[in-house]
Amino acid sequence: MEKIPGPPLTWVKSSASGGGNCVEVAASCEALHVRDSKIPAGSVLTFPAHSWQAFISGLR
């Protein structure tokens, strides 16, 4: 697994999460990171901030 450069990330799980099937997100200056909350040492998906914003805008 590749390490994410920079300061440590603060991971947040949705307050609406339930049943153990959750993802956690962490924001950095340039990207949004997503991981499986059950496997915190597992793979992390990283999306550039502009791509994530476009995705969220498309949902609205």
C-alpha positions in Angstrom: 0.0 0.0 0.0 1.3 3.4 -0.9 1.7 6.0 1.9 -0.1 9.3 1.5 2.4 12.1 1.7 2.0 15.0 4.1 0.6 15.4 7.6 -1.5 12.6 9.2 -5.1 12.6 8.0 -8.1 12.9 10.2 -10.6 10.2 9.2 -14.3 10.7 9.7 -17.2 8.2 9.5 -20.7 9.4 8.8 -23.0 9.7 11.8 -25.6 8.0 9.7 -23.4 4.9 9.3 -24.8 1.7 10.7 -24.4 -2.1 10.5 -20.6 -1.9 10.0 -20.7 -1.3 6.3 -19.1 2.1 6.3 -16.6 4.2 4.6 -14.4 6.9 6.2 -13.3 10.1 4.5 -10.4 12.4 5.1 -9.7 15.7 3.4 -6.4 17.2 2.6 -5.6 20.5 0.9 -5.5 18.9 -2.5 -7.6 15.7 -2.3 -10.3 13.7 -0.6 -9.4 10.2 0.6 -11.8 7.3 1.1 -11.3 4.0 2.9 -13.2 1.0 4.3 -13.8 1.7 8.0 -13.5 -2.1 8.7 -10.0 -2.2 7.2 -8.2 1.1 8.2 -4.8 -0.2 7.1 -6.2 -1.3 3.7 -6.3 0.6 0.4 -7.2 4.2 0.1 -9.0 5.8 -2.8 -7.7 9.3 -3.5 -9.6 11.9 -5.6 -8.3 15.3 -6.6 -10.3 18.0 -4.9 -11.6 19.4 -8.2 -12.8 15.9 -9.3 -14.5 15.3 -6.0 -16.3 18.7 -6.2 -17.5 17.9 -9.8 -18.8 14.6 -8.6 -20.7 16.2 -5.6 -22.1 18.9 -7.9 -23.4 16.3 -10.3 -25.3 14.6 -7.4 -27.2 17.8 -6.6 
